[in-house]
Amino acid sequence: MVAIDALSRLNEMKRVEDLTEKLTVVIIEDNQGDFVLIEDYLIEKFKSIEIVHFSDFASATVYFQNPESDVSLILLDLHLPDIGGDELIQKVSEFTDNVPIVILTGYSDLSLAKESLQSDVYDYLIKDEVNPTVLHKTILYALHRSNYINQIREEKLNYENLFHFNPQPTWLLDARSLRILNANKAAQKKYGYTLEAFLEMSFDELHPEAENKPLKECLISERSNTDEKTFTHFLNDGKEIKVDLHCREINRNGRSSYIVQINDVSKTMEHISTIEVQNSKLKNIAWTQSHLVRAPLSRILGVINMLEDRPESLDEVWFWLKQLKVSTEEMDGIVKKIVSETNRFDNK
């Protein structure tokens, strides 16, 4: 246990080093005395740091718009000569997406600083209470939080990409109403509906009314069952397709939802149906071979046996030869029929 704790501390120290290895802090502060004090604290606590100072918002925006600017953190005074308050926070956030912002404030603006935490501000510091240790901890906390939030954003983006670029039609449904909350590109292309049209629909509208109850039962059972179910779906052009439906229940923004994915099995089912028809024909051919062919064949064999037993009677020989010819022609006709049916079977 001690070893695990030591390893965790080492990993944490490594993460701290990584975050502060190349640190660029932008200070937007119009009070030169406050800036010099903050600058001294930063140099004292961070071994490798680049400090960029601006005394107004306009100058800072020019820097932010430079694609080569690499900002790690912003220390922002709430009142600048050209702008201040909520408007200042909003505009800085627009120019510096995902960059942590720490407010520098006095006691008179403490309520505004606290309210700013509900926006894109990570933390606030009261100027009269700032010291090297407090500033150091605040910056590390903001960097850690920013790193964690960015990781979450990346994971969210990855899952969104998995959803939208999944080659199988996929929907996100409200678990109660089955309203479509999202539909990926494959679903839009396959079904001929735009995303806007899907968002106006309920998922059961894609099914015939008779399937509404089985559909809901399937969605409920699929919470813990991976077996696929086959249903009928209507495309926007009225065409019907057969689909295997697979779903999972997820929690999204505190509400229960379903991720539903389908696989078009229409061609597979048509193929199976064709195979069943062909099997039926094969059975008929086999029955013909085993019954109809054997009848004339038995008669032919019988005639041959009669000729062998009674060769002295010429009249009887001619009679049996005629019977032999009739049976042979009958057998030939049956064989031709079998060949014809086989050819039709092959051409299907």
N, C-alpha and C positions, 0 to 999 in steps of 0.2 A: 504494500500500500504506500509505504514511504517512497519507494522507487517510482511508483506511478505519479505521485504528487510532484516529485523532483523533475520527472520528465515533462509533466504539464507546465511547470514553472519555466523550464528551459524552452519549451515550445512557445510559451507566451513571450518570453524575452526575445526569442528569434523573430516573432511577429512584430514586436515593438521596434526592433532594429530595422526590419524590412520597411516598416511604415515611415520611419524617420531617417532612413538612409539618404534619401534625396528629397529634402523638404523645402518647398517654396511657399512662404507665407506672404500673402498680400494684406497689408494694413491700410485701411481707408480711414484716415483720421486727420482732421484739420487742425487739431491742437498739437503743435510741435513738441511741447513738453511731454504730453501723454505718449506721443509716438516714440520719443527718445527713451522713455522709461520702459515701454514695452519691448523696444528693440534690445535694450541691455538685458532684460530678463530672458529673451529668446536666445541670445548669443551665449548667455551663461548656461542654459540648460540643454541646448542642442549643439552637438559637435559639428554637424554639417547642415547648414541652413542658409537659404537665400531669402532675403527680406526685400520686398518690393513695397514702396510707400507711395500713396496718393492722398492728396488733401481734398479732393473733390470727386464726385461721381463721374463727371464727364471724362476726366483723365483716365480713370480706372476702366471705363468702357472701351477706350481705344486699346488698352492692354488686353482686355478679355477677348476682344474680337480678333486678336492676332492668333492665327492657328498654331504658332510655335510656342505660345504661352502654356506653361504646364503648372497649374495652380494646385497646391495640396490643401490649403485652408485659407479662409478669409477672416480677418479680424475687422469688424465693421462698427464704426461709430454711428449712432442712430441719427445724429444731426450733422449734415454737411452743408456747405454754403449754397449748393445748387439744388439739393433735395434732402428729404429726411422722412423719418417715421415709417409707416407701413408701405408707402409708395417706394421708398428707398429699398426696403427689404425685397419687395416684389420684383423690382427691376434688376437688382443684383442677382436674384435667383434665376431670372430669365437668361441672363448672360453667362451664368456659371452653373450649368446643369450638373447635378451630382457632387458639387464641391461643397464640403461642410462650411457653414457660416457660424461664427461665434460673435455675438453682439457685445460691444463695449458700451457701457451705459453708466449713468449716474443714478443716485437715489431718486431723483425727480422723475426719471423715465422707467423706473423699475416695473411698474404695471404693464407698460408697453412691451418691455423686454420679455416678461413672462408670457404675454399673449403671443408674442412672435414665435414661441416654441411650438405653437400649433401649426405653423407654416413650415418653411424649409430651414428654419434656424435650428441648429443643433444644441446650442447652449448660450448662456450670457454671463458676462463678468462685470461686476461693479468696480469701476476704475479705482475707487478709494480703497478697495480691499484686495486688489491684485498684488501678488508677490510672485517670485520665480517658481515656487513650488505649485501654487494654485494654477498659474498659467500653464505650466508643464503638464499637470494632470488633466486639465481641461482640454488641451490640444490632443493629448494621447487618447482621451475618451472620445473626442469627436472623430479622430482618424479611425479608431476601432469601429465605432458605430457606422461611419461612412463605408468602411470596407465591408462590414456585415450587410448593410443595406444594398450595396452594389452586388454582392454575391447573390442575395435574394432576387434582385432585379434580373440578373443573368439567368438564374435558374427559372424564373418565371418566363423569361423570353424563350429559353430552351423548350419549356413545356408548351408554350404558345406555338412555337415553330413545329413541334411534333404534332400538335393538333391540326394546324392549318395546312401543313404540307404532307400529312399522312395521305398516301395514295388511295386509301379506302374512305368512302363517304362516312363522315363522323359528325355527330351533333352533341351539343350540350343542352340538356333539358331541365326545366324545373320539375322537381320530383313530385310535387303535388298536382300541378295543373297540366304537366307535360308540354307546357309552352316551350318553343324553341328559343333558347338564349343565345346560341351561336351555331354556325354551320361552317364546316371547313370548305376549302376550294374544291375538293373532290366531290363533295355533296352538291355544291352549286352547279358544277359542270355536269354531273351525272343526271341530276333531276331537272335541270333547266330553270331553276329559281335563282334570283339574286339573293344576296344575304338579307337585304331589306325585306324581300318577300317572305323569306323563311322566318324572320323575326316577328312577322304578323301571324304566323301559323302555330297550330298545335301539332305535335308529332303524330298524333293519331289520325290527323287529316290525310296523311300519306297512306293510310290503311283503309280497306273496306270496313264498313260499319260492323260487320259480323266479327271482325278481329279485335274490336276494342277491348273486350273483356279478356281474351287470351293475351293480348299485348300487355295489359296492366299486370296480369298474373305473371307474365314472363319477366317484366321489369322488376317486380318485387322479388321473385325467386332468384333473379340473376345477382342479387346482392351477395349471395354466397355460393352461386352455382355458375360454373364456366361453360356449361353446355349451350350450344347455339340452337336457336329456334328458327323455323322457316315461316315466313309471312309473305303476303302479297303487298307490293308497293305500287303507287300510281306516280308516274312521272308527270311533269307539267304538260306534256303533249298528249296525255291520256293513256299512254302506253303502260301496260302492266308488266312488272318484273317480279320474280321470286327472289327473296333475300333471306340469308341467314343473319339473325340479329344477335348481337352480343353487347352487353352493357355492364357498367359498374357504377355503384353509388359513390359519390364523393361529397365532401363538405366544402362549399364555396361561399366565402363571405358570411359564414355562420348559417347558411341555408343548405338544405339537402338538394343535391342535383344528380343527374344521371349523365354519364358519358356513354353514348350509344354509337356503335359502329356496325355497318352492314357489309355483307359480301354478296354481290349479285350472282345467284346460282341458277339463273334462268337457263343458260346454255347447258349447264350440267344436268339439270332436271330434264331438259329436252333430250339430251343424250341418253339419259337413263330410260326415258320413255321410249326412245327409238330402239334401244337395246331390248326392252321388254317386248316390243312388237316383233323384233327380229327373232327373239327367243321363241315367241309363240309360233312364228312361221317355221322355225326350225323343228319345233315339236310336231307341227302338221306334216312336214316333210318326212320326219322320222316315222310318224304313224303310217304315212303312205308307203314308205319303204317296208315297214314291218307287217303291214296287212294287205294292201292292195297288190303289191308286187308279188307277194307270196302266193296269192290265189291262182293267177295264170301260171306261175312257175310250177305249182303243185300239179296243175292239170297237165302241163307239158311233160313233167316227169312220169305222170300216170300213163299218158299216151305211149311214151317210149317203153315203159314196162309192158303194156299190152302188146305192142308190136313184137317185143322180144319173146313173149309167151306164146303168141298165136301167129306165126309167120305164114301158115298154110292158106289163110283166107284172104284173097286179093281184095274182095269187096270191102271186107272189114278194114283192111290196111288203108284203102283210099278214104274211108270214113274217118278213121283216126288221124290220117294225115291232114284232112280238112280241119278237124278239131285242133290239131297241133298248130296249124296256120292261124286259126282264130285266136288261140291263146297267145301265140307269139305276137300277132298284131296288137292284141290288147296290152300285152306287157310293153311293147314298143311305145304305145301311146302313153302309158303311165310314166315310162322313163322320160319321154319328151316333156311331159307335164312337170315332172320333178325338176328337170333342167331349166324350164321356163320360170318356175317359181324361184329357183335358186338365183337366176339372173336378175329377177326383180329385186330380190333380197340384197344382192350385191350392189345394185344401183341406188339403194336408199341412202 
